Amino acid sequence: MARQPPGPSMTLWGPLLAGTVLLGVVACGDAVPADPPVCENPRTPEVSSLWQCGPTLDFTPINSYQGEFADIQDREDAVVMIDGRCTGTLIEASAGPVVLTAGHCVGLGDRSLLVFNFEDAPDGDPLMTEGTVIEQSFDPDYALISLDVLPSVTPVLLTTRSSERLAIIQHPRGLPKVIAEGRFLDSCNQLVYYADLDTLVGSSGAGVLNRQGHLLGVHTDGDCDETGRGTNRGWTAEVIVEASPYLQSADIAER
């Protein structure tokens, strides 16, 4: 039997039902915001304060952390607060361990105050020492600090290998050491991009660590917002080594 065309009432209800469904989808929003393109439209990196990815800050005090980065407690001792306003990481280098941080945190020749083991329930003796900025650049955005006194901690190794998940150990707003985790998005144009990984002012210069706890990059910039959209980013260890007279290609332990 041939199907009859819809009557006037069906013709009216169809668009209304479709509109209701559409409004429901819009009202609910995306469960996970779509990742923005990060390599197709390269932008000139610039320091930004929009670094919180999502409505909550997902920081964990480092000594309370029991997440998926199982070896992170072996790396966190190398993370240091610099002048109360930035973060750095003691890295292994052929010429001797140095602290790697962001170039916009310090000036060449500066004398900086560095504090190790500033954390909740510290698992080591706090150490305050000074250091001299021996290299500083804005492009790439990095600096190296030679310490007056080396702490008895194991320096972190550099790498070019990413992993699906990344972590940043940091001192946001000069607070005790915390860790945040997020997703690796891409690496291009000398930068590494990551999503759902919270940072704040004071996190600049912190190392971006892969799952093995090796330093893939230095966090410098952000473009996240409180809806969870956007990305944070940093300069890769590889481009920093290429630009540095102090660091050598052999200092990248894992490629």
GICOR-V272346 format. One record per backbone hydrogen bond with DSSP energy under -0.5 kcal/mol. CO is the residue of the C=O (numbers start at 0). NH is the residue of the N-H. E is the energy in kcal/mol with one decimal. If there is no record, write none. Layout:
{{CO/NH/E} {CO/NH/E}}
This chain:
{{6/10/-2.3} {7/11/-1.6} {8/12/-2.5} {9/13/-2.3} {10/14/-0.7} {11/15/-1.2} {12/16/-2.9} {13/17/-2.4} {14/18/-2.6} {15/19/-2.2} {16/20/-2.4} {17/21/-2.4} {18/22/-2.7} {19/23/-2.2} {20/24/-2.2} {21/25/-2.4} {22/26/-2.9} {23/27/-2.2} {24/28/-2.0} {42/44/-0.5} {48/50/-1.9} {49/223/-2.6} {50/52/-0.6} {50/198/-1.3} {51/53/-1.0} {55/57/-0.7} {56/58/-1.3} {59/178/-2.1} {60/63/-2.3} {60/64/-0.6} {61/64/-0.9} {67/69/-1.7} {68/71/-1.7} {70/73/-1.7} {71/74/-1.6} {71/75/-1.9} {74/77/-1.8} {75/78/-1.9} {77/89/-2.7} {78/116/-0.6} {79/87/-2.4} {80/82/-0.6} {80/114/-2.4} {81/84/-2.3} {81/85/-1.5} {85/81/-2.7} {87/79/-2.5} {88/90/-0.6} {88/99/-2.9} {89/155/-2.7} {90/97/-1.3} {92/95/-1.6} {97/90/-3.1} {97/99/-0.5} {98/144/-2.3} {99/88/-2.0} {100/142/-1.9} {101/104/-1.3} {102/105/-0.7} {106/109/-2.3} {109/111/-0.6} {109/132/-2.2} {111/113/-0.5} {111/130/-1.8} {112/82/-3.3} {113/115/-0.5} {113/128/-2.4} {114/80/-2.3} {115/126/-1.5} {116/118/-1.2} {117/176/-2.2} {118/121/-0.7} {126/115/-3.0} {128/113/-3.3} {129/147/-3.1} {130/111/-2.5} {131/133/-0.8} {131/145/-2.8} {132/108/-2.1} {134/143/-1.9} {136/141/-1.2} {139/138/-0.8} {139/141/-1.3} {141/136/-2.4} {142/100/-2.3} {143/133/-2.0} {143/134/-1.3} {144/98/-2.5} {144/146/-0.5} {145/131/-2.4} {150/152/-1.9} {152/154/-0.6} {155/91/-2.5} {156/214/-3.1} {157/252/-1.1} {157/253/-1.2} {159/161/-0.5} {163/183/-2.3} {165/181/-2.1} {166/208/-3.1} {167/179/-1.7} {169/177/-2.5} {170/173/-1.9} {171/174/-2.1} {176/61/-1.9} {177/169/-2.6} {178/59/-1.9} {179/167/-2.3} {181/165/-2.6} {182/194/-2.4} {185/192/-3.1} {187/190/-2.4} {189/235/-2.0} {190/187/-1.8} {191/233/-1.9} {192/184/-2.6} {192/185/-1.0} {193/231/-2.7} {194/182/-2.2} {195/197/-0.6} {199/202/-2.6} {200/172/-3.4} {201/170/-0.5} {202/205/-2.1} {203/86/-2.8} {205/218/-3.1} {206/168/-0.6} {206/208/-0.7} {207/215/-3.2} {207/216/-1.1} {208/166/-2.1} {209/212/-2.2} {213/209/-2.3} {213/215/-0.7} {214/158/-2.2} {215/236/-2.6} {216/207/-3.1} {217/234/-1.5} {218/204/-3.4} {220/232/-2.5} {224/53/-2.2} {224/227/-1.9} {228/224/-1.6} {230/222/-1.7} {231/193/-2.4} {232/219/-1.8} {232/220/-2.2} {233/191/-2.8} {234/217/-2.5} {235/239/-1.7} {236/240/-2.5} {237/241/-2.0} {238/242/-1.6} {239/243/-1.4} {247/250/-2.1} {248/251/-1.7} {250/157/-0.9} {250/252/-1.1} {253/159/-2.3} {253/160/-0.6}}
